[in-house]
Structure formats: C-alpha cells, structure tokens
Amino acid sequence: MKDGDSASSHVQRMQRYVECLLKLYVNFDEELAIEIVLHSFPNCYDQFILTYHLNNQETTLAQLQNLLRTTEVGMKGKGIATTPVVAPVLAIGQGKGKKRKDPPK
C-alpha cells in the first residue's frame, strides 16, 4: 500500500487482483486473500491487524473493507498519522576522502 492511500481503495485494488487470479484458475480461499491484504498494510495498521486476528471472525474481503473504512475514519479523527515518519539517513561512502590535518600546537 502506498503512503497516503485509502485502505478501502487498497482493498478494492487487491480484490481485483484476486478476481484476476481466479479467472486464471489459481484457486485459493478468501482467508488467504485476506491475509495477503493485511500483510500489505503499513505499520500504522498493526493494531487493526492484531485486533482482527484476536477476534477470529470469518469475514469476506467486502466486510474487511468496511472494517478498514471505519478504522481509517477513527485514525484520522484521533489525529494518528496514516503515513509513517521517515527519519533522515546519513550515508557514508567508501571513496577516497581528504585527510584532516592536525591543528598546529
């Protein structure tokens, strides 16, 4: 899932992929499709995924989409960012660098 995308639109996209696979006679159950969708979410949905697994209810992709829509509205209402915070990274190369001269004493 791309940063800033809506979870329900992501589920719709994934549902179209599942339908395409079924047309190609790749058979798998909906539970596997739901697991694939859940594993494609960013870290900010970890609590939702944990709660989903703890409830242990059989759902369809359409029901999952409704649950995610409700969760997404709650996340925005509480001011929780749906995009992860990116920390700056310092890259160090292996090229020849200039050596420091010791300051005069």
Secondary structure, 3 states (H helix, E strand, C coil): CCCCCCHHHHHHHHHHHHHHHHHCCCCCCHHHHHHHHHHCCCHHHHHHHHHHHHHCCCCCHHHHHHHHHHHHHHHHHCCCCCCCCCCCCCCCCCCCCCCCCCCCC
